Amino acid sequence: MTSNATPEGVRARVRELLAAHDPAALEPLDFLRARFDAGLAWVHFPEGLGGLGAPRALQAVVDAELAAAGAPDNDPRRIGIGLGMAAPTILRYGTEEQKHRFLRPLWTGEEVWCQLFSEPGAGSDLAGLRTRAVREDGGGDGGGDWIVDGQKVWTSSAHNARWAILIARTDPDVPKHQGITYFVCDMTDPGVEVRPLRQITGEAEFNEVFLTGVRIPDAHRLGAVGEGWRVAQTTLMNERVAIGGSALPREGGMIAPVAAAWRERPGLRTPELHDRLLTLWVEAEVARLGAERVRQQLAVGAPGPEGSGLKLAFARLNQQISGLEVELLGEEGLRYGDWTMVRPQTVDFYGRDAGYRYLRAKGNSIEGGTSEVLRNIVAERVLGLPAEPRIDKDVAWKDLPR
Ligand SMILES: Cc1cc2nc3c(=O)[nH]c(=O)nc-3n(C[C@H](O)[C@H](O)[C@H](O)COP(=O)(O)OP(=O)(O)OC[C@H]3O[C@@H](n4cnc5c(N)ncnc54)[C@H](O)[C@@H]3O)c2cc1C
């Protein structure tokens, strides 16, 4: 018998899948469901949950084999929040019932997820959030529904989402990090109102979300009551790797279109731009290899705070490289003609023009944690430098000055 934990083992599994489910003859969704059931969705997940309990690195072998066979993929860009943030959190903190209910349609893309974390007035101070969740029967464990009231903001994909990961305050009488609980929120609940927010690119990728009397069954709580901050750390650490650490080929990512323009259009070149391009090319390559290292770390356990450094580098480089591209292309780079209000399903950095890349990259240093806050995390949790003074650490949330 071939072991699942070897390249040959997973190749054999792929052959079995393809023999029983011809991708050319099946609807893409039916093929994706079969792929999940064969354990070839994310091989490092447990058996029965889309995986084989195999090393994460073998996923690349599976993906290459299936791509070569013309099999459909699950469009990871469209369902990035589900894959990058919700799935690892559900895997770690979910009950068996939750894992079996949520992971398959999340992975196939049948159900899109969004993240209801940020709030007006809390933002980077995520633990300062005000959205309240009150248990209807007034207490006890394993009790009735939770009723949620509050407002979230900057919620990417809320307009497409079926489910949300949500953090809410369940105990205002304890310090702010302790009284938070983590839930899965049904975006089709009548108390959920989603309003578009237009951004600098003209489109509305994200939203304000108003929660009024939203009813969440206790069975949709992730982790223990009051333990939401700890659960959210899993989401946030995965988020930083998901944003900053995708696998890229050499000269992939944001540097690719600039390097291509440089090669193909010698008339644009100047010695000064040459120096800057080379500096950024080298930095992009260093960041790419650094991401590889963090992914290896992820493969052997939970991601650490080092992912914050990766996300920082990703944001800075994207902004510098897209700025250089606009300078290289001159007027052509500034052209950005279409301000039609659209509600995209993905952030399409490479299918669009330089002006779009330049504008959209501005958000990279804010989304998923601002660069300033990530620098604090790297300073305190990676380098062990003295922490920022925190006078609110032992004060009940309800007594904090606002
Ligand atoms: C494109 C985009 C998509 C997003 N998608 C989502 C989403 O899907 N779901 C979601 O929940 N959120 C989302 N966000 C929200 C994002 O996570 C927040 O905007 C971010 O955490 C910052 O919060 P804030 O905007 O309230 O700014 P604030 O927290 O008010 O920060 C303002 C400024 O103060 C700085 N600052 C704050 N505290 C400190 C500190 N302790 N030390 C140093 N500097 C500090 C910040 O770095 C920043 O420069 C998205 C944001 C963007 C731009």
The ligand as an SDF file (V2000), in Angstrom:
LIG
                    3D

 53 58  0  0  0  0  0  0  0  0999 V2000
   -9.1260   46.9590    1.8010 C   0  0  0  0  0  0  0  0  0  0  0  0
   -9.5180   46.6480    3.2220 C   0  0  0  0  0  0  0  0  0  0  0  0
  -10.2350   45.5070    3.4950 C   0  0  0  0  0  0  0  0  0  0  0  0
  -10.6100   45.2020    4.8040 C   0  0  0  0  0  0  0  0  0  0  0  0
  -11.3430   44.0650    5.0240 N   0  0  0  0  0  0  0  0  0  0  0  0
  -11.7580   43.7910    6.2870 C   0  0  0  0  0  0  0  0  0  0  0  0
  -12.6070   42.6660    6.5360 C   0  0  0  0  0  0  0  0  0  0  0  0
  -12.9630   41.9190    5.6130 O   0  0  0  0  0  0  0  0  0  0  0  0
  -13.0460   42.4220    7.7890 N   0  0  0  0  0  0  0  0  0  0  0  0
  -12.6780   43.2230    8.8290 C   0  0  0  0  0  0  0  0  0  0  0  0
  -13.0880   42.9310    9.9490 O   0  0  0  0  0  0  0  0  0  0  0  0
  -11.8800   44.3130    8.6340 N   0  0  0  0  0  0  0  0  0  0  0  0
  -11.4280   44.6190    7.3940 C   0  0  0  0  0  0  0  0  0  0  0  0
  -10.6380   45.7350    7.1660 N   0  0  0  0  0  0  0  0  0  0  0  0
  -10.3750   46.6290    8.3060 C   0  0  0  0  0  0  0  0  0  0  0  0
   -8.9520   46.7030    8.7680 C   0  0  0  0  0  0  0  0  0  0  0  0
   -8.5610   45.5210    9.4100 O   0  0  0  0  0  0  0  0  0  0  0  0
   -8.8800   47.9360    9.6960 C   0  0  0  0  0  0  0  0  0  0  0  0
   -9.0980   49.0650    8.8490 O   0  0  0  0  0  0  0  0  0  0  0  0
   -7.5620   48.0690   10.3980 C   0  0  0  0  0  0  0  0  0  0  0  0
   -7.4460   47.0680   11.3680 O   0  0  0  0  0  0  0  0  0  0  0  0
   -7.3430   49.4410   11.0480 C   0  0  0  0  0  0  0  0  0  0  0  0
   -8.4230   49.8940   11.7780 O   0  0  0  0  0  0  0  0  0  0  0  0
   -9.0110   51.3780   11.5250 P   0  0  0  0  0  0  0  0  0  0  0  0
   -9.2620   51.5230   10.0620 O   0  0  0  0  0  0  0  0  0  0  0  0
  -10.1790   51.5970   12.4420 O   0  0  0  0  0  0  0  0  0  0  0  0
   -7.8500   52.4010   11.8980 O   0  0  0  0  0  0  0  0  0  0  0  0
   -7.4090   52.8590   13.3470 P   0  0  0  0  0  0  0  0  0  0  0  0
   -7.3050   51.6930   14.2310 O   0  0  0  0  0  0  0  0  0  0  0  0
   -8.2960   53.9920   13.7800 O   0  0  0  0  0  0  0  0  0  0  0  0
   -5.9560   53.3990   13.0900 O   0  0  0  0  0  0  0  0  0  0  0  0
   -5.6580   54.7240   12.6270 C   0  0  0  0  0  0  0  0  0  0  0  0
   -4.1390   54.8910   12.6050 C   0  0  0  0  0  0  0  0  0  0  0  0
   -3.5940   54.7930   13.9310 O   0  0  0  0  0  0  0  0  0  0  0  0
   -2.5710   53.8050   13.9690 C   0  0  0  0  0  0  0  0  0  0  0  0
   -2.5490   53.1210   15.2690 N   0  0  0  0  0  0  0  0  0  0  0  0
   -3.6150   52.6440   15.9550 C   0  0  0  0  0  0  0  0  0  0  0  0
   -3.2060   52.0350   17.0890 N   0  0  0  0  0  0  0  0  0  0  0  0
   -1.8520   52.1090   17.1160 C   0  0  0  0  0  0  0  0  0  0  0  0
   -0.8470   51.6580   18.0270 C   0  0  0  0  0  0  0  0  0  0  0  0
   -1.1400   51.0090   19.1530 N   0  0  0  0  0  0  0  0  0  0  0  0
    0.4550   51.9160   17.7060 N   0  0  0  0  0  0  0  0  0  0  0  0
    0.7710   52.5940   16.5720 C   0  0  0  0  0  0  0  0  0  0  0  0
   -0.1370   53.0440   15.6850 N   0  0  0  0  0  0  0  0  0  0  0  0
   -1.4260   52.8070   15.9460 C   0  0  0  0  0  0  0  0  0  0  0  0
   -2.9320   52.8460   12.8640 C   0  0  0  0  0  0  0  0  0  0  0  0
   -1.8560   52.0920   12.4280 O   0  0  0  0  0  0  0  0  0  0  0  0
   -3.4450   53.7990   11.7910 C   0  0  0  0  0  0  0  0  0  0  0  0
   -2.4070   54.3520   11.0330 O   0  0  0  0  0  0  0  0  0  0  0  0
  -10.2460   46.0680    5.8730 C   0  0  0  0  0  0  0  0  0  0  0  0
   -9.5260   47.2510    5.5920 C   0  0  0  0  0  0  0  0  0  0  0  0
   -9.1760   47.5490    4.2880 C   0  0  0  0  0  0  0  0  0  0  0  0
   -8.4030   48.8150    4.0240 C   0  0  0  0  0  0  0  0  0  0  0  0
  1  2  1  0
  2  3  1  0
  2 52  2  0
  3  4  2  0
  4  5  1  0
  4 50  1  0
  5  6  2  0
  6  7  1  0
  6 13  1  0
  7  8  2  0
  7  9  1  0
  9 10  1  0
 10 11  2  0
 10 12  1  0
 12 13  2  0
 13 14  1  0
 14 15  1  0
 14 50  1  0
 15 16  1  0
 16 17  1  0
 16 18  1  0
 18 19  1  0
 18 20  1  0
 20 21  1  0
 20 22  1  0
 22 23  1  0
 23 24  1  0
 24 25  2  0
 24 26  1  0
 24 27  1  0
 27 28  1  0
 28 29  2  0
 28 30  1  0
 28 31  1  0
 31 32  1  0
 32 33  1  0
 33 34  1  0
 33 48  1  0
 34 35  1  0
 35 36  1  0
 35 46  1  0
 36 37  1  0
 36 45  1  0
 37 38  2  0
 38 39  1  0
 39 40  1  0
 39 45  2  0
 40 41  1  0
 40 42  2  0
 42 43  1  0
 43 44  2  0
 44 45  1  0
 46 47  1  0
 46 48  1  0
 48 49  1  0
 50 51  2  0
 51 52  1  0
 52 53  1  0
M  END
$$$$
